[in-house]
Amino acid sequence: MEIFLKILLVVFSVGLITVVLLQKGKSAGLSGAISGGAEHLFGKQKARGLDLFLQRLTIGLAVGFFVLSLVVAYVVKL
């Protein structure tokens, strides 16, 4: 059981890395980093198509990775 969970954790981590690298950059340079946060916060940019799919997949994989990390830590401690 422990080995299966660790393998699943590695699969989630590789998937998360891959999905993040597949996404295109939201801003360019330092000026984009400052103004990009406000645009994202107030919803000026709407993701569509592949960008929306990658964004949702990233959220799903991140939540799965976090939960799986907690489960693996709990199982190992037992």
C-alpha positions in Angstrom: 0.0 0.0 0.0 2.8 2.4 0.9 4.7 1.7 -2.3 1.6 2.2 -4.4 0.9 5.6 -2.8 4.5 6.7 -3.3 4.4 5.7 -7.0 1.1 7.5 -7.3 2.7 10.6 -5.7 5.5 10.5 -8.2 3.0 10.2 -11.1 1.1 13.3 -9.7 4.3 15.3 -9.3 5.5 14.5 -12.8 2.1 15.3 -14.2 1.9 18.6 -12.3 5.4 19.6 -13.6 4.4 18.7 -17.1 1.1 20.6 -17.1 2.8 23.7 -15.6 5.5 23.7 -18.2 2.9 23.3 -21.0 1.1 26.5 -20.0 2.0 29.7 -21.7 3.3 32.7 -19.8 0.7 35.2 -18.5 3.0 38.2 -18.4 6.3 39.5 -19.7 9.0 40.9 -17.5 8.7 42.9 -14.3 6.0 45.2 -15.5 3.8 42.3 -16.4 4.3 40.8 -13.0 3.1 43.9 -11.3 0.1 44.6 -13.6 -0.6 40.9 -14.3 -1.7 40.1 -10.8 -4.3 42.9 -10.8 -5.6 41.7 -14.2 -5.9 38.2 -13.0 -7.5 39.2 -9.8 -10.2 41.3 -11.4 -10.8 38.8 -14.3 -9.8 40.8 -17.3 -8.3 37.8 -19.0 -10.6 34.9 -19.7 -9.0 31.5 -20.4 -10.5 29.5 -23.2 -9.9 26.2 -24.9 -6.6 24.5 -24.1 -5.6 27.2 -21.6 -8.7 26.7 -19.5 -8.2 22.9 -19.6 -4.6 23.2 -18.5 -5.5 25.6 -15.8 -8.2 23.3 -14.4 -5.9 20.3 -14.7 -3.2 22.1 -12.8 -5.6 22.9 -10.0 -6.8 19.3 -9.9 -3.3 17.8 -9.9 -2.1 20.3 -7.2 -5.0 19.4 -4.9 -4.4 15.7 -5.5 -0.6 16.1 -4.9 -1.3 17.9 -1.6 -3.8 15.4 -0.3 -1.7 12.5 -1.4 1.4 14.0 0.3 -0.6 14.2 3.5 -1.8 10.6 3.1 1.7 9.2 2.4 3.1 11.1 5.4 0.4 9.6 7.6 0.8 6.1 6.3 4.6 6.2 6.7 4.3 7.5 10.2 2.1 4.5 11.2 
